[in-house]
Amino acid sequence: MSESRESETERVTRQLRDEILDGARLPGERLVERELAAALDVSRVPVREALKALVGEGLVTLRPRSWAVVRTFTDSDIADLSEVRSAFEPLTFRLAAERRTRAGLDRLRAVLDEQLGAARAGDAVVSRRTAADFHELVTELASNELLVEIERPLRSRMRWLLTQHDDLVAVADQHQELFTAIANRDVEAAERLAGEHLTQSRTLIRNRRAGE
């Protein structure tokens, strides 16, 4: 694959991924190569490659011929993701509290400030994006390469799960508490708050789906 083709594919993949995660493309929506190529002003090749990448990330389901659909996550899918998240997240926050660096903490503070500002302004897209960024950055702060390797192929699905809430301020406030525990190297508090955050997140997701 040429450098220009790779860059084009990455751009299309990123745009489609963002549109799915931000809710601009709804579950079950058809993704037709020809139509996407025309809309994005590219050939069908990078679109085809982007759709394959998004299938691998768990955000798109292929259909016969030349189209696909945005994945519809079932209650069972969400339960599976939540179980995996429950297994890893308390450990991740514990390790982050133990191993965080000053530079890493500064980056986490910047992401949290952006999330808090967006939540208070009612900017759902930015608030949800930065909420997911917060979790990914905490994984980096944990400084465990195996944990990162396990998280990476699940990243898009976890980002989707982390956007399934409507109480922007509540989630941002929970992240503030988690940040304080990490900043203070309070390992026990970080692990405990991570567990509470998981419980609250499941409730927010359940309430949102019940209202759809």
C-alpha atoms as a printed R data frame, in Angstrom:
    type eleno elety resid chain resno       x      y      z
1   ATOM     1    CA   MET     A     1   0.000  0.000  0.000
2   ATOM     2    CA   SER     A     2   1.409  3.389 -0.934
3   ATOM     3    CA   GLU     A     3   1.973  6.083  1.696
4   ATOM     4    CA   SER     A     4  -0.730  8.316  0.169
5   ATOM     5    CA   ARG     A     5  -3.217  5.445  0.001
6   ATOM     6    CA   GLU     A     6  -2.464  4.504  3.635
7   ATOM     7    CA   SER     A     7  -2.994  8.084  4.755
8   ATOM     8    CA   GLU     A     8  -6.254  8.300  2.821
9   ATOM     9    CA   THR     A     9  -7.496  5.046  4.334
10  ATOM    10    CA   GLU     A    10  -6.614  6.208  7.826
11  ATOM    11    CA   ARG     A    11  -8.457  9.478  7.248
12  ATOM    12    CA   VAL     A    12 -11.598  7.709  6.044
13  ATOM    13    CA   THR     A    13 -11.405  5.203  8.892
14  ATOM    14    CA   ARG     A    14 -11.036  7.950 11.472
15  ATOM    15    CA   GLN     A    15 -13.929  9.969 10.052
16  ATOM    16    CA   LEU     A    16 -16.307  7.018  9.897
17  ATOM    17    CA   ARG     A    17 -15.259  5.853 13.357
18  ATOM    18    CA   ASP     A    18 -15.889  9.307 14.825
19  ATOM    19    CA   GLU     A    19 -19.272  9.575 13.116
20  ATOM    20    CA   ILE     A    20 -20.336  6.205 14.543
21  ATOM    21    CA   LEU     A    21 -19.058  6.911 18.054
22  ATOM    22    CA   ASP     A    22 -20.529 10.426 18.075
23  ATOM    23    CA   GLY     A    23 -23.927  9.104 16.989
24  ATOM    24    CA   ALA     A    24 -23.922 10.833 13.616
25  ATOM    25    CA   ARG     A    25 -24.362  7.399 12.018
26  ATOM    26    CA   LEU     A    26 -27.018  5.361 13.782
27  ATOM    27    CA   PRO     A    27 -27.095  1.613 14.500
28  ATOM    28    CA   GLY     A    28 -28.303 -0.304 11.477
29  ATOM    29    CA   GLU     A    29 -27.483  2.510  9.042
30  ATOM    30    CA   ARG     A    30 -26.261  1.270  5.676
31  ATOM    31    CA   LEU     A    31 -22.693  2.058  4.680
32  ATOM    32    CA   VAL     A    32 -22.467  1.720  0.903
33  ATOM    33    CA   GLU     A    33 -18.976  1.927 -0.603
34  ATOM    34    CA   ARG     A    34 -20.066  3.887 -3.659
35  ATOM    35    CA   GLU     A    35 -22.040  6.438 -1.655
36  ATOM    36    CA   LEU     A    36 -19.323  6.886  0.970
37  ATOM    37    CA   ALA     A    37 -16.641  7.306 -1.681
38  ATOM    38    CA   ALA     A    38 -18.659 10.055 -3.365
39  ATOM    39    CA   ALA     A    39 -19.415 11.823 -0.083
40  ATOM    40    CA   LEU     A    40 -15.783 11.689  1.077
41  ATOM    41    CA   ASP     A    41 -14.333 12.434 -2.365
42  ATOM    42    CA   VAL     A    42 -12.154  9.326 -2.477
43  ATOM    43    CA   SER     A    43 -12.065  6.142 -4.519
44  ATOM    44    CA   ARG     A    44 -13.848  3.043 -3.264
45  ATOM    45    CA   VAL     A    45 -10.580  1.349 -2.268
46  ATOM    46    CA   PRO     A    46  -9.875  3.358  0.927
47  ATOM    47    CA   VAL     A    47 -13.563  3.130  1.841
48  ATOM    48    CA   ARG     A    48 -13.454 -0.646  1.476
49  ATOM    49    CA   GLU     A    49 -10.294 -0.813  3.580
50  ATOM    50    CA   ALA     A    50 -11.797  1.504  6.199
51  ATOM    51    CA   LEU     A    51 -14.924 -0.641  6.489
52  ATOM    52    CA   LYS     A    52 -12.781 -3.746  6.964
53  ATOM    53    CA   ALA     A    53 -10.847 -1.983  9.719
54  ATOM    54    CA   LEU     A    54 -14.078 -0.950 11.444
55  ATOM    55    CA   VAL     A    55 -15.396 -4.509 11.207
56  ATOM    56    CA   GLY     A    56 -12.239 -5.570 13.044
57  ATOM    57    CA   GLU     A    57 -12.879 -2.901 15.673
58  ATOM    58    CA   GLY     A    58 -16.395 -4.195 16.221
59  ATOM    59    CA   LEU     A    59 -18.244 -1.085 15.027
60  ATOM    60    CA   VAL     A    60 -19.448 -2.280 11.606
61  ATOM    61    CA   THR     A    61 -21.081 -5.464 10.325
62  ATOM    62    CA   LEU     A    62 -20.515 -6.531  6.716
63  ATOM    63    CA   ARG     A    63 -23.395 -7.383  4.424
64  ATOM    64    CA   PRO     A    64 -23.338 -9.073  0.990
65  ATOM    65    CA   ARG     A    65 -22.003 -7.260 -2.072
66  ATOM    66    CA   SER     A    66 -20.708 -3.737 -1.468
67  ATOM    67    CA   TRP     A    67 -22.328 -2.430  1.679
68  ATOM    68    CA   ALA     A    68 -22.236 -2.795  5.427
69  ATOM    69    CA   VAL     A    69 -24.179 -1.505  8.426
70  ATOM    70    CA   VAL     A    70 -23.331  0.311 11.617
71  ATOM    71    CA   ARG     A    71 -23.344 -2.327 14.327
72  ATOM    72    CA   THR     A    72 -26.351 -2.542 16.614
73  ATOM    73    CA   PHE     A    73 -25.113 -3.383 20.098
74  ATOM    74    CA   THR     A    74 -27.521 -5.703 21.887
75  ATOM    75    CA   ASP     A    75 -28.120 -5.892 25.634
76  ATOM    76    CA   SER     A    76 -25.982 -9.046 25.574
77  ATOM    77    CA   ASP     A    77 -23.141 -7.187 23.824
78  ATOM    78    CA   ILE     A    78 -23.280 -4.460 26.457
79  ATOM    79    CA   ALA     A    79 -23.280 -7.010 29.280
80  ATOM    80    CA   ASP     A    80 -20.195 -8.670 27.775
81  ATOM    81    CA   LEU     A    81 -18.361 -5.359 27.444
82  ATOM    82    CA   SER     A    82 -19.314 -4.353 30.973
83  ATOM    83    CA   GLU     A    83 -18.013 -7.643 32.371
84  ATOM    84    CA   VAL     A    84 -14.668 -7.177 30.634
85  ATOM    85    CA   ARG     A    85 -14.507 -3.573 31.790
86  ATOM    86    CA   SER     A    86 -15.258 -4.658 35.372
87  ATOM    87    CA   ALA     A    87 -12.393 -7.143 35.255
88  ATOM    88    CA   PHE     A    88  -9.740 -4.679 34.088
89  ATOM    89    CA   GLU     A    89 -10.703 -1.195 35.194
90  ATOM    90    CA   PRO     A    90 -10.127 -1.442 38.980
91  ATOM    91    CA   LEU     A    91  -6.667 -2.863 38.251
92  ATOM    92    CA   THR     A    92  -5.993 -0.131 35.702
93  ATOM    93    CA   PHE     A    93  -6.842  2.677 38.126
94  ATOM    94    CA   ARG     A    94  -4.881  1.001 40.924
95  ATOM    95    CA   LEU     A    95  -1.773  0.767 38.763
96  ATOM    96    CA   ALA     A    96  -2.226  4.326 37.510
97  ATOM    97    CA   ALA     A    97  -2.304  5.590 41.098
98  ATOM    98    CA   GLU     A    98   0.867  3.635 41.870
99  ATOM    99    CA   ARG     A    99   2.816  4.507 38.732
100 ATOM   100    CA   ARG     A   100   1.604  7.834 37.384
101 ATOM   101    CA   THR     A   101   4.226 10.400 36.425
102 ATOM   102    CA   ARG     A   102   4.032 14.163 36.693
103 ATOM   103    CA   ALA     A   103   3.861 14.505 32.923
104 ATOM   104    CA   GLY     A   104   1.144 11.855 32.672
105 ATOM   105    CA   LEU     A   105  -0.845 13.492 35.423
106 ATOM   106    CA   ASP     A   106  -0.654 16.836 33.632
107 ATOM   107    CA   ARG     A   107  -2.025 15.248 30.461
108 ATOM   108    CA   LEU     A   108  -4.830 13.617 32.429
109 ATOM   109    CA   ARG     A   109  -5.659 16.954 34.061
110 ATOM   110    CA   ALA     A   110  -5.891 18.639 30.662
111 ATOM   111    CA   VAL     A   111  -8.282 15.979 29.337
112 ATOM   112    CA   LEU     A   112 -10.389 16.159 32.489
113 ATOM   113    CA   ASP     A   113 -10.590 19.959 32.325
114 ATOM   114    CA   GLU     A   114 -11.814 19.713 28.742
115 ATOM   115    CA   GLN     A   115 -14.408 17.137 29.765
116 ATOM   116    CA   LEU     A   116 -15.600 19.220 32.714
117 ATOM   117    CA   GLY     A   117 -15.927 22.323 30.548
118 ATOM   118    CA   ALA     A   118 -17.822 20.483 27.825
119 ATOM   119    CA   ALA     A   119 -20.119 18.769 30.342
120 ATOM   120    CA   ARG     A   120 -21.029 22.051 32.018
121 ATOM   121    CA   ALA     A   121 -21.627 23.644 28.618
122 ATOM   122    CA   GLY     A   122 -23.860 20.753 27.549
123 ATOM   123    CA   ASP     A   123 -21.561 19.769 24.665
124 ATOM   124    CA   ALA     A   124 -22.352 16.055 24.584
125 ATOM   125    CA   VAL     A   125 -19.999 15.126 21.741
126 ATOM   126    CA   VAL     A   126 -16.876 16.656 23.299
127 ATOM   127    CA   SER     A   127 -17.833 15.577 26.802
128 ATOM   128    CA   ARG     A   128 -18.282 11.943 25.768
129 ATOM   129    CA   ARG     A   129 -15.161 11.904 23.619
130 ATOM   130    CA   THR     A   130 -13.010 13.274 26.426
131 ATOM   131    CA   ALA     A   131 -14.600 10.890 28.924
132 ATOM   132    CA   ALA     A   132 -13.343  8.024 26.743
133 ATOM   133    CA   ASP     A   133  -9.968  9.783 26.333
134 ATOM   134    CA   PHE     A   134  -9.720  9.942 30.135
135 ATOM   135    CA   HIS     A   135 -10.034  6.175 30.436
136 ATOM   136    CA   GLU     A   136  -7.526  5.505 27.662
137 ATOM   137    CA   LEU     A   137  -5.010  7.841 29.245
138 ATOM   138    CA   VAL     A   138  -5.419  6.163 32.627
139 ATOM   139    CA   THR     A   139  -4.527  2.894 30.876
140 ATOM   140    CA   GLU     A   140  -1.321  4.542 29.643
141 ATOM   141    CA   LEU     A   141  -0.544  5.787 33.149
142 ATOM   142    CA   ALA     A   142  -0.853  2.218 34.446
143 ATOM   143    CA   SER     A   143   2.411  1.456 32.564
144 ATOM   144    CA   ASN     A   144   1.600 -2.174 31.873
145 ATOM   145    CA   GLU     A   145   2.306 -3.143 28.274
146 ATOM   146    CA   LEU     A   146   0.226 -6.322 28.441
147 ATOM   147    CA   LEU     A   147  -2.754 -4.339 29.697
148 ATOM   148    CA   VAL     A   148  -2.377 -1.936 26.762
149 ATOM   149    CA   GLU     A   149  -2.131 -4.855 24.310
150 ATOM   150    CA   ILE     A   150  -5.315 -6.370 25.720
151 ATOM   151    CA   GLU     A   151  -7.127 -3.019 25.648
152 ATOM   152    CA   ARG     A   152  -6.131 -1.965 22.138
153 ATOM   153    CA   PRO     A   153  -8.329 -4.339 20.059
154 ATOM   154    CA   LEU     A   154 -11.291 -3.518 22.319
155 ATOM   155    CA   ARG     A   155 -10.708  0.231 22.250
156 ATOM   156    CA   SER     A   156 -13.407  1.258 19.776
157 ATOM   157    CA   ARG     A   157 -16.059 -0.902 21.425
158 ATOM   158    CA   MET     A   158 -15.089  0.428 24.843
159 ATOM   159    CA   ARG     A   159 -15.190  3.990 23.529
160 ATOM   160    CA   TRP     A   160 -18.702  3.273 22.265
161 ATOM   161    CA   LEU     A   161 -19.703  1.903 25.669
162 ATOM   162    CA   LEU     A   162 -18.245  4.951 27.422
163 ATOM   163    CA   THR     A   163 -20.374  7.298 25.289
164 ATOM   164    CA   GLN     A   164 -23.659  5.624 26.246
165 ATOM   165    CA   HIS     A   165 -24.682  8.052 28.956
166 ATOM   166    CA   ASP     A   166 -26.669 11.270 29.190
167 ATOM   167    CA   ASP     A   167 -25.602 12.665 32.577
168 ATOM   168    CA   LEU     A   168 -22.492 14.466 31.355
169 ATOM   169    CA   VAL     A   169 -21.799 16.329 34.588
170 ATOM   170    CA   ALA     A   170 -22.163 13.233 36.789
171 ATOM   171    CA   VAL     A   171 -19.579 11.318 34.756
172 ATOM   172    CA   ALA     A   172 -17.205 14.285 34.727
173 ATOM   173    CA   ASP     A   173 -17.536 14.649 38.512
174 ATOM   174    CA   GLN     A   174 -16.764 10.944 38.973
175 ATOM   175    CA   HIS     A   175 -13.658 11.390 36.834
176 ATOM   176    CA   GLN     A   176 -12.640 14.334 39.028
177 ATOM   177    CA   GLU     A   177 -12.751 12.069 42.086
178 ATOM   178    CA   LEU     A   178 -10.747  9.404 40.287
179 ATOM   179    CA   PHE     A   179  -8.186 11.987 39.185
180 ATOM   180    CA   THR     A   180  -7.750 13.169 42.772
181 ATOM   181    CA   ALA     A   181  -7.106  9.612 43.949
182 ATOM   182    CA   ILE     A   182  -4.529  9.074 41.192
183 ATOM   183    CA   ALA     A   183  -2.868 12.428 41.884
184 ATOM   184    CA   ASN     A   184  -2.637 11.571 45.603
185 ATOM   185    CA   ARG     A   185  -1.316  8.086 44.836
186 ATOM   186    CA   ASP     A   186  -4.228  6.807 46.910
187 ATOM   187    CA   VAL     A   187  -4.294  3.271 45.542
188 ATOM   188    CA   GLU     A   188  -7.166  2.011 47.675
189 ATOM   189    CA   ALA     A   189  -9.373  4.993 46.854
190 ATOM   190    CA   ALA     A   190  -8.602  4.710 43.144
191 ATOM   191    CA   GLU     A   191  -9.620  1.057 43.090
192 ATOM   192    CA   ARG     A   192 -12.740  1.655 45.191
193 ATOM   193    CA   LEU     A   193 -13.861  4.654 43.138
194 ATOM   194    CA   ALA     A   194 -13.281  2.720 39.919
195 ATOM   195    CA   GLY     A   195 -15.689  0.052 41.169
196 ATOM   196    CA   GLU     A   196 -18.264  2.683 42.113
197 ATOM   197    CA   HIS     A   197 -17.813  4.359 38.735
198 ATOM   198    CA   LEU     A   198 -18.525  1.058 36.994
199 ATOM   199    CA   THR     A   199 -21.737  0.599 38.972
200 ATOM   200    CA   GLN     A   200 -22.876  4.149 38.240
201 ATOM   201    CA   SER     A   201 -21.984  3.786 34.562
202 ATOM   202    CA   ARG     A   202 -24.076  0.632 34.232
203 ATOM   203    CA   THR     A   203 -27.017  2.486 35.771
204 ATOM   204    CA   LEU     A   204 -26.630  5.450 33.393
205 ATOM   205    CA   ILE     A   205 -26.412  3.140 30.372
206 ATOM   206    CA   ARG     A   206 -29.452  1.160 31.500
207 ATOM   207    CA   ASN     A   207 -31.465  4.344 32.046
208 ATOM   208    CA   ARG     A   208 -30.508  5.705 28.637
209 ATOM   209    CA   ARG     A   209 -31.480  2.512 26.817
210 ATOM   210    CA   ALA     A   210 -34.751  2.329 28.728
211 ATOM   211    CA   GLY     A   211 -35.619  5.788 27.448
212 ATOM   212    CA   GLU     A   212 -34.846  5.066 23.785
